Every structure is written in C-alpha cells, then in structure tokens.
Amino acid sequence: MDQYLERVVDLLDPALNRIFNLSVNEARQRVLSGKAEAVREIDGSFALLAKSGKTVRMARSLDRPMRYFLAKRHEGPALIVADRIDAIYAWLKSEGLHEQFHPSYTRMVPAHYVVEIQLIGCPDPDPAYTRFFTPPRDAHNADIDEIGSLYVSTLTGEIIKWLRQVPEREPIGVCFSGGIDSGAVFVLTYHCLQKLGMNLGRLKAFTLSLGDGPDLQQARTFLEQLGLGLFLEPIEADPATLDVAETIRIVEDYKPLDIESATMALALCRGIRARYPRWKYLIDGDGGDENLKDYPIEENPELTIRSVVNNLMLYQEGWGVGKIKHSLTYSGGLSRSYTRTYAPAKHFGFEGFSPFTRPAVIEVAEGIPFITLTNYDTEKLYALKGEIVSRGIKAVTGLKMPVFPKRRFQHGALEKEKLRQRFPETETSYRTAFLSLYE
C-alpha cells in the first residue's frame, strides 16, 4: 500500500470562496482537522479541499456544488475535484483516463458534511462523513412575531456582510418576482443599503418576462405598493429561445422542476448580460421555500406533512447521508438542486448570493416549532411563511410587505400551459438527454 503514489487534482476556483471571518488557507486547515465545530465556524460560501499524506478531507457550503471522481492509475489513485462533472471528464480525457468515466461514478460532497477519503488504491475506499452543522429543532417559542423578527434580523445581518464585501461602485441586481422570498431580499437589500449609507442608485430589481407570465405584474404591484416602483427593470425574452438541452448541459442534472427553473434563470441571466456586459453581482431568494417548508406536499407522493416537519433540514438535504434515497452522485434537496441557480449565474459571469442559504438563517428556521404552529395542517403550514416573513419585515424595516400566493419561478415567467408545450413532463427524457452528453 505504501508504494502507491496518490495524486489530488483540485480544479475548484479558490477565487469563488467568500469567507468573512478567515483566510481561505485558515478555513482549509479547519477542514483538514476534520473537527465539526471548527468547520462550522467557517462563515461564508466555500468549497474546500485539504490533504495530509493519504488523507483528503472536503467540505462545502449549501450554495457551492463540489464533485469528485477517483481514477485508477498504475502508479496509484488520482482524486479529481471540481464544481462540474464536465470539468472532471475533460481532465480525465487530457490524461487518457476517460475510459474509466461515467457521470454516475462522480460523487457530490453533501452540504454540511466533512467528507474524508483515504487514497490507498484498489479497492476504492468508502468515504467517511462527519456532519458539521446540526441546528437545534423547536428552539423558539410559538410566537410568530418573535420568530419573524429573529428570522428577518438574521437575514439582514447576512445581507449586510455580503454588501460590505461588494466593491462600493458595483451595481447590485435582485432576481425579483415579487414573491415572498425575492420580495424580502429586495426590501432588505434596499433597507441595508440605506442603513449603511450606500448609494441606492446601485440597486435594480430584475424581473423576467416571457410575454404573458404573471410575475411582471406581481413585481410591479409589489414595488408600487411600497413606493419603490422606480427600481423595477423587466428583462424580456422570447419563449422560442428557451433551450432545454442547453439547460441540461449547463446544470448537469435531469430533475424536471429544477430544469424548468434553471431554464428561466438562464433566460434572466442572458438578458441581464446582454444589457449590462460588465454587471457582476446578483442576489436572490433561493432557499427561502426550503427554510420555511413551503412546497406543495401533495405534488410529491414521497412526502407527508409529518415527514416534512419531523425531519431535520429535509428540503435542504433530502433524506440525508446514509439513507437509501440519498444520491451519492447528486446529494439531495437544495444541496443537489442549488445548481439551478449557481450554474446559470456562473455560466454568464455573475457572482450570485442568497442569504437564505446561510447556516445562521437556516438555524433560525429549524428552530421554529412547526408542529405546534400547524398541528400537522398543510394549509396552516403553507400560510406560515408569509406570516413570519411579512411580520419580520415590518419589525425590522417598518415597511408593510405585500404577500402573494406561492408560485414557482417557471410558472411566473411563462404561462403554465405554454410552459408544458416547451418542456417534457417526464424525468426519463431529461435523464436520457443528460447521459447522451457522454455517449
């Protein structure tokens, strides 16, 4: 075993790490330690790999995909790590190792875990997982006003940290539908810019319009009710330009709802980039639904309200590491599906951010006594997010935020019937299209 010469190829871009309290090297040392409490203290967005001898440890935040592949070589194993599957494949091809490759052989580092691998050759080692983020559940009183104030105050703190690291002359775009999550992000970004004495002229609310979707009118109504209509900037796109095959290639997944959402994200990012060639910073509300468990349970036959409210971070992590339904290739929940936001933004040269993905915000959300507040009533659960967020916005900013019924991104940009005409309904067709990229 000692004769093996292992190799680690780190294709991650270190410039994408946004760590507020440590240098990247200090954060990497914490990952190398493997100590959960040390990694939990890394504050920000990161995807980090560290090696000592034959031991490799990896960890990432919820908003950063991190994939790896273990290749066999005569001289010893090679571990290739990247944010994309195609980057791993390209490296293998350059080394003449691509015959070993299949996309299903790649692995995703699950969010909120340190993954440890021993590079000891054949047979492939099993990774070890150490959870570094375990928020306490039911930690708050069943007072919606108190919960709302705490949740929105925590969101505000995360937005302030992010704004302070954005260069002061750079404009800031909110991906905005007028829904609860993007609405809260816009109102709080506006509030924080004011609070920090920053130029409000840097701010825009970008709303995708494919001609007849309801989001544009909702966005306009939302902002006009707050007297902030001048910040709205519609981004028009032709539905004929929507390209599902392009989305699958960029997002590297095949889940229908995520592909639909990512297609809209690509249309929005393409439109912003065409209008503003140098724009860089975008902020959005991805993760807000997951935090406050606001998805239609009846659309997923695997879920019940009891499974949703009784499982730690179910929507963020799926069924969890070590469970039968956990995908080693993709992880689960938002840990998997955040590529619907990350990949389109990166493809068009944007740096994106969602405060809802930060552990401090998730910790507040997981501490909500959902069972006490809903008594397992789905309608009460669906209404809860609007109550918590709107009351919190009022407490923190003094503004009365409009609350509209939940609507998915893709259903707001394009009328539902027209969406169905352009997107297959079955996962099989998406999966086939993805696998064809490597035939």
C-alpha positions as CSV (number, residue, x, y, z in Angstrom):
1,M,0.0,0.0,0.0
2,D,2.8,2.4,0.9
3,Q,4.2,2.1,-2.6
4,Y,1.2,3.8,-4.2
5,L,1.8,7.4,-5.4
6,E,-1.5,9.2,-4.9
7,R,-2.5,12.3,-6.8
8,V,-5.0,15.0,-6.0
9,V,-6.2,17.4,-8.7
10,D,-8.1,20.4,-7.3
11,L,-10.0,22.1,-10.2
12,L,-12.0,24.4,-7.8
13,D,-11.6,28.1,-8.3
14,P,-10.3,29.5,-5.0
15,A,-11.5,33.0,-6.0
16,L,-15.1,31.9,-5.7
17,N,-14.8,31.4,-1.9
18,R,-16.4,34.2,0.0
19,I,-15.3,33.7,3.6
20,F,-16.0,36.6,6.0
21,N,-14.0,35.6,9.2
22,L,-11.0,33.6,8.0
23,S,-8.5,33.4,5.2
24,V,-9.0,30.6,2.7
25,N,-5.9,28.9,4.0
26,E,-7.2,29.1,7.6
27,A,-10.5,27.7,6.5
28,R,-8.8,24.9,4.6
29,Q,-6.8,24.0,7.8
30,R,-10.1,23.7,9.7
31,V,-11.4,21.3,7.0
32,L,-8.2,19.3,7.3
33,S,-8.7,19.0,11.0
34,G,-11.9,17.1,10.4
35,K,-13.4,18.7,13.6
36,A,-17.1,19.5,13.1
37,E,-17.0,22.5,15.5
38,A,-14.0,24.0,13.7
39,V,-15.6,23.7,10.2
40,R,-19.0,25.0,11.5
41,E,-17.2,28.3,12.4
42,I,-16.3,29.0,8.8
43,D,-18.6,31.9,7.9
44,G,-19.4,32.3,4.3
45,S,-19.6,30.5,0.9
46,F,-16.9,27.9,0.3
47,A,-15.8,24.7,-1.3
48,L,-12.6,23.5,0.2
49,L,-10.2,20.5,-0.1
50,A,-7.3,19.7,2.2
51,K,-4.8,16.9,2.1
52,S,-2.3,15.4,4.6
53,G,-0.5,12.3,3.5
54,K,-3.1,9.9,2.0
55,T,-6.0,11.6,3.8
56,V,-8.1,14.0,1.9
57,R,-11.0,16.0,3.5
58,M,-13.5,18.1,1.7
59,A,-16.4,20.4,2.8
60,R,-18.7,22.9,1.2
61,S,-21.5,25.3,2.0
62,L,-25.0,24.8,0.7
63,D,-24.6,27.2,-2.2
64,R,-21.5,25.7,-3.8
65,P,-21.5,22.4,-5.7
66,M,-18.4,20.2,-5.2
67,R,-17.9,16.9,-7.0
68,Y,-15.2,14.4,-7.1
69,F,-14.0,11.3,-9.0
70,L,-11.5,8.7,-8.1
71,A,-9.5,7.5,-11.1
72,K,-7.2,4.4,-11.1
73,R,-3.7,4.7,-12.4
74,H,-0.8,2.2,-12.4
75,E,1.2,4.4,-10.0
76,G,-1.7,5.0,-7.7
77,P,-5.2,6.6,-7.4
78,A,-6.0,10.1,-8.6
79,L,-8.7,12.2,-6.9
80,I,-10.2,14.9,-9.2
81,V,-12.3,17.6,-7.6
82,A,-14.3,20.3,-9.4
83,D,-17.6,22.1,-9.3
84,R,-18.7,20.5,-12.6
85,I,-18.9,17.0,-14.0
86,D,-17.7,18.0,-17.4
87,A,-14.6,19.6,-15.9
88,I,-13.7,16.3,-14.3
89,Y,-14.3,14.5,-17.6
90,A,-12.2,17.0,-19.5
91,W,-9.2,16.4,-17.1
92,L,-9.6,12.7,-17.4
93,K,-9.6,12.9,-21.2
94,S,-6.5,15.1,-21.1
95,E,-4.7,12.3,-19.1
96,G,-6.1,9.4,-21.2
97,L,-8.2,8.2,-18.3
98,H,-11.6,9.0,-19.7
99,E,-12.4,5.3,-20.5
100,Q,-13.0,4.9,-16.7
101,F,-15.5,7.7,-16.6
102,H,-19.3,7.6,-16.3
103,P,-21.2,10.6,-14.8
104,S,-22.8,8.3,-12.3
105,Y,-19.3,7.4,-11.0
106,T,-18.8,11.0,-9.9
107,R,-19.7,11.9,-6.3
108,M,-21.1,15.0,-4.7
109,V,-19.8,16.3,-1.4
110,P,-23.1,16.8,0.6
111,A,-23.6,20.2,2.1
112,H,-22.9,20.4,5.9
113,Y,-20.6,17.4,6.0
114,V,-16.8,16.9,6.0
115,V,-16.1,14.0,3.6
116,E,-12.9,12.1,4.3
117,I,-11.2,9.8,1.8
118,Q,-8.1,7.6,2.2
119,L,-6.2,7.4,-1.0
120,I,-5.0,3.9,-0.6
121,G,-5.5,2.4,-4.1
122,C,-7.6,-0.6,-5.0
123,P,-10.3,-1.3,-4.0
124,D,-11.9,2.2,-3.9
125,P,-12.2,3.4,-0.3
126,D,-15.6,4.3,1.3
127,P,-15.8,7.9,2.3
128,A,-16.4,8.9,5.9
129,Y,-18.9,11.6,6.7
130,T,-18.9,14.0,9.6
131,R,-21.8,16.4,10.0
132,F,-20.6,19.9,10.9
133,F,-24.0,21.7,11.0
134,T,-26.8,20.4,13.2
135,P,-29.2,23.2,14.1
136,P,-31.4,22.5,17.2
137,R,-35.0,22.0,16.4
138,D,-38.1,23.6,18.1
139,A,-35.8,26.1,19.8
140,H,-38.2,29.1,19.7
141,N,-41.4,30.0,21.4
142,A,-44.6,29.7,19.3
143,D,-44.8,33.5,18.8
144,I,-44.9,34.4,15.1
145,D,-43.9,38.0,15.8
146,E,-40.8,36.9,17.7
147,I,-39.9,34.3,15.1
148,G,-40.4,36.7,12.3
149,S,-38.3,39.4,13.9
150,L,-35.4,36.9,14.6
151,Y,-35.6,35.4,11.1
152,V,-35.6,38.7,9.2
153,S,-32.9,40.2,11.6
154,T,-30.7,37.3,10.8
155,L,-31.3,37.7,7.1
156,T,-30.4,41.3,7.4
157,G,-27.1,40.5,9.1
158,E,-26.2,38.2,6.3
159,I,-27.1,40.7,3.6
160,I,-25.0,43.4,5.4
161,K,-22.0,41.1,5.5
162,W,-22.3,40.4,1.8
163,L,-22.8,44.1,0.9
164,R,-19.7,45.1,2.7
165,Q,-17.5,42.8,0.6
166,V,-19.1,44.0,-2.7
167,P,-16.9,46.8,-4.2
168,E,-18.7,50.1,-3.4
169,R,-19.3,51.2,-7.0
170,E,-20.5,47.8,-8.2
171,P,-24.3,47.7,-9.1
172,I,-26.5,45.1,-7.3
173,G,-29.3,43.2,-9.1
174,V,-32.1,41.4,-7.3
175,C,-33.6,38.4,-9.2
176,F,-37.1,39.5,-8.4
177,S,-40.6,38.1,-8.9
178,G,-42.5,39.9,-6.2
179,G,-42.9,36.7,-4.3
180,I,-42.2,36.3,-0.6
181,D,-38.6,35.3,-0.8
182,S,-37.3,37.6,-3.6
183,G,-39.6,40.4,-2.1
184,A,-37.9,40.0,1.3
185,V,-34.5,40.0,-0.3
186,F,-35.2,43.2,-2.3
187,V,-36.7,45.1,0.7
188,L,-33.9,44.1,3.0
189,T,-31.2,44.9,0.4
190,Y,-32.8,48.3,0.0
191,H,-33.0,48.7,3.8
192,C,-29.4,47.7,4.3
193,L,-28.1,50.0,1.6
194,Q,-29.8,52.8,3.4
195,K,-28.6,51.7,6.8
196,L,-25.0,51.5,5.6
197,G,-25.2,54.9,3.8
198,M,-24.6,53.3,0.4
199,N,-25.9,54.6,-2.9
200,L,-29.4,53.3,-3.6
201,G,-28.8,54.0,-7.3
202,R,-26.8,50.8,-7.4
203,L,-29.9,48.7,-6.9
204,K,-32.2,47.2,-9.5
205,A,-35.0,44.6,-9.4
206,F,-34.7,42.4,-12.5
207,T,-37.9,40.5,-13.4
208,L,-38.0,38.0,-16.2
209,S,-40.9,38.3,-18.7
210,L,-41.6,35.9,-21.5
211,G,-44.6,37.8,-22.7
212,D,-47.6,36.6,-20.6
213,G,-46.3,35.3,-17.3
214,P,-47.9,36.8,-14.2
215,D,-44.6,37.7,-12.4
216,L,-44.1,41.0,-14.1
217,Q,-47.4,42.5,-13.0
218,Q,-46.9,41.0,-9.5
219,A,-43.4,42.5,-9.3
220,R,-44.7,45.9,-10.4
221,T,-47.6,45.8,-7.9
222,F,-45.3,44.7,-5.1
223,L,-42.9,47.6,-5.6
224,E,-45.5,50.2,-6.3
225,Q,-47.3,49.4,-3.1
226,L,-44.0,50.2,-1.3
227,G,-43.4,53.4,-3.4
228,L,-40.3,51.7,-4.9
229,G,-41.5,51.2,-8.5
230,L,-38.5,53.0,-10.0
231,F,-36.3,50.1,-9.1
232,L,-38.1,47.6,-11.4
233,E,-36.4,46.6,-14.6
234,P,-38.1,44.0,-16.7
235,I,-35.9,41.6,-18.7
236,E,-37.9,40.4,-21.7
237,A,-37.1,37.2,-23.5
238,D,-38.6,35.3,-26.4
239,P,-40.0,31.9,-25.3
240,A,-38.6,30.5,-28.6
241,T,-35.1,31.0,-27.2
242,L,-35.7,28.6,-24.3
243,D,-33.4,25.6,-24.8
244,V,-33.9,22.6,-22.6
245,A,-30.8,20.8,-24.0
246,E,-28.7,23.8,-23.2
247,T,-30.0,23.9,-19.6
248,I,-29.3,20.2,-19.1
249,R,-25.7,20.7,-20.3
250,I,-25.1,23.7,-18.1
251,V,-26.9,22.4,-14.9
252,E,-25.8,18.8,-15.3
253,D,-29.0,17.4,-13.9
254,Y,-32.3,16.0,-15.0
255,K,-34.9,16.7,-12.4
256,P,-37.8,18.3,-14.3
257,L,-38.7,21.1,-11.9
258,D,-35.1,22.1,-11.5
259,I,-34.5,22.1,-15.2
260,E,-37.6,24.3,-15.8
261,S,-36.4,26.7,-13.1
262,A,-32.8,26.8,-14.4
263,T,-34.1,27.5,-17.9
264,M,-35.7,30.6,-16.6
265,A,-32.6,31.5,-14.7
266,L,-30.6,31.2,-17.9
267,A,-33.0,33.4,-19.7
268,L,-32.8,36.0,-17.0
269,C,-29.0,36.0,-16.8
270,R,-28.7,36.1,-20.6
271,G,-30.9,39.1,-20.7
272,I,-29.1,41.0,-18.0
273,R,-25.7,40.2,-19.5
274,A,-26.9,41.4,-23.0
275,R,-28.0,44.7,-21.5
276,Y,-25.2,45.1,-19.0
277,P,-21.9,43.5,-20.2
278,R,-20.0,44.3,-17.0
279,W,-22.6,43.5,-14.4
280,K,-21.4,41.0,-11.8
281,Y,-23.3,40.9,-8.5
282,L,-26.8,39.3,-8.2
283,I,-28.7,38.4,-5.0
284,D,-31.8,36.2,-4.9
285,G,-34.2,34.3,-2.7
286,D,-33.3,30.7,-3.4
287,G,-33.6,28.6,-0.3
288,G,-36.5,30.5,1.3
289,D,-39.1,27.9,0.4
290,E,-36.8,25.2,1.8
291,N,-36.2,27.0,5.1
292,L,-39.9,27.5,5.9
293,K,-41.1,24.3,4.3
294,D,-43.3,26.0,1.7
295,Y,-43.6,23.4,-1.1
296,P,-46.9,21.7,-2.2
297,I,-46.6,18.4,-0.4
298,E,-49.4,16.9,-2.4
299,E,-47.2,17.2,-5.6
300,N,-44.7,14.7,-4.2
301,P,-46.0,11.2,-3.4
302,E,-43.0,10.5,-1.2
303,L,-43.9,13.3,1.3
304,T,-46.4,13.8,4.0
305,I,-46.7,16.8,6.3
306,R,-45.3,14.6,9.1
307,S,-42.2,13.8,7.1
308,V,-41.7,17.4,6.2
309,V,-41.9,18.8,9.7
310,N,-40.3,15.9,11.6
311,N,-37.1,15.5,9.5
312,L,-34.1,17.9,10.1
313,M,-33.5,20.1,7.0
314,L,-35.4,17.7,4.7
315,Y,-35.8,20.3,2.0
316,Q,-32.1,21.4,2.3
317,E,-30.5,17.9,2.3
318,G,-33.1,15.4,1.1
319,W,-33.4,12.3,3.1
320,G,-29.8,12.6,4.3
321,V,-26.4,10.9,4.0
322,G,-26.5,7.2,4.6
323,K,-30.2,6.8,3.7
324,I,-31.5,4.6,0.9
325,K,-32.9,7.6,-1.1
326,H,-29.7,9.7,-0.8
327,S,-27.9,10.0,-4.1
328,L,-24.1,9.7,-3.9
329,T,-23.9,11.3,-7.3
330,Y,-26.0,14.3,-6.6
331,S,-26.7,14.6,-2.8
332,G,-30.3,15.6,-2.1
333,G,-32.6,18.5,-1.5
334,L,-31.3,22.0,-2.1
335,S,-27.8,20.6,-1.6
336,R,-28.4,19.0,-5.0
337,S,-30.7,21.5,-6.7
338,Y,-28.8,24.7,-6.0
339,T,-27.1,24.2,-9.3
340,R,-30.3,25.5,-10.8
341,T,-29.1,28.9,-9.5
342,Y,-25.3,28.5,-9.3
343,A,-24.7,27.2,-12.8
344,P,-26.7,29.7,-14.8
345,A,-25.1,32.6,-12.9
346,K,-21.6,31.3,-13.3
347,H,-22.2,30.5,-17.0
348,F,-22.9,34.2,-17.7
349,G,-20.2,35.5,-15.4
350,F,-22.2,36.6,-12.4
351,E,-21.5,36.1,-8.8
352,G,-24.7,35.1,-7.0
353,F,-25.7,35.1,-3.4
354,S,-28.8,34.0,-1.4
355,P,-28.9,34.9,2.3
356,F,-31.4,32.1,2.8
357,T,-28.6,29.5,2.3
358,R,-26.5,30.8,5.2
359,P,-26.4,28.4,8.3
360,A,-27.4,31.2,10.7
361,V,-30.6,31.7,8.8
362,I,-31.3,28.0,8.4
363,E,-30.7,27.6,12.2
364,V,-33.4,30.1,13.0
365,A,-35.8,28.3,10.6
366,E,-35.1,24.9,12.0
367,G,-35.8,26.2,15.5
368,I,-39.4,27.1,14.6
369,P,-41.9,24.9,16.4
370,F,-43.7,23.9,13.2
371,I,-45.8,21.1,14.8
372,T,-47.1,23.4,17.5
373,L,-47.9,26.2,15.0
374,T,-49.5,23.9,12.4
375,N,-50.8,20.9,14.2
376,Y,-50.0,19.0,11.0
377,D,-52.4,21.1,9.0
378,T,-50.9,21.7,5.5
379,E,-52.9,24.9,4.8
380,K,-51.5,26.4,8.1
381,L,-48.0,25.3,7.0
382,Y,-48.4,27.0,3.6
383,A,-49.6,30.2,5.2
384,L,-46.8,30.3,7.8
385,K,-44.0,31.7,5.6
386,G,-46.0,34.8,4.6
387,E,-46.9,35.5,8.2
388,I,-43.3,35.0,9.5
389,V,-41.6,37.0,6.8
390,S,-44.0,39.9,6.5
391,R,-44.2,40.4,10.3
392,G,-40.4,40.2,10.4
393,I,-40.0,42.8,7.6
394,K,-42.4,45.1,9.4
395,A,-40.5,44.8,12.6
396,V,-37.0,45.3,11.1
397,T,-37.8,47.9,8.3
398,G,-41.1,49.4,9.2
399,L,-42.4,48.5,5.8
400,K,-45.6,46.5,5.2
401,M,-44.5,44.0,2.6
402,P,-47.1,42.7,0.2
403,V,-47.7,38.9,0.3
404,F,-48.8,37.0,-2.8
405,P,-49.6,33.3,-3.1
406,K,-46.6,31.0,-3.8
407,R,-45.7,30.4,-7.4
408,R,-42.7,28.7,-8.9
409,F,-40.2,30.8,-10.9
410,Q,-41.0,29.0,-14.2
411,H,-44.8,29.5,-13.7
412,G,-44.4,33.2,-13.1
413,A,-42.2,33.9,-16.2
414,L,-44.3,31.9,-18.6
415,E,-48.0,31.0,-18.6
416,K,-48.4,27.4,-17.4
417,E,-49.9,25.9,-20.5
418,K,-47.2,27.3,-22.7
419,L,-44.6,26.0,-20.3
420,R,-45.9,22.5,-20.8
421,Q,-45.7,22.8,-24.5
422,R,-42.0,23.5,-24.3
423,F,-40.8,21.2,-21.5
424,P,-41.2,17.4,-21.3
425,E,-43.1,16.2,-18.3
426,T,-41.2,13.0,-17.5
427,E,-37.8,12.8,-15.9
428,T,-36.8,10.0,-18.3
429,S,-36.4,12.3,-21.2
430,Y,-34.2,14.7,-19.3
431,R,-32.1,11.9,-17.9
432,T,-31.6,10.5,-21.4
433,A,-30.6,13.9,-22.7
434,F,-28.0,14.3,-19.9
435,L,-26.5,10.9,-20.4
436,S,-26.2,11.5,-24.1
437,L,-23.6,14.1,-23.4
438,Y,-21.2,11.3,-22.5
439,E,-22.1,8.7,-25.1
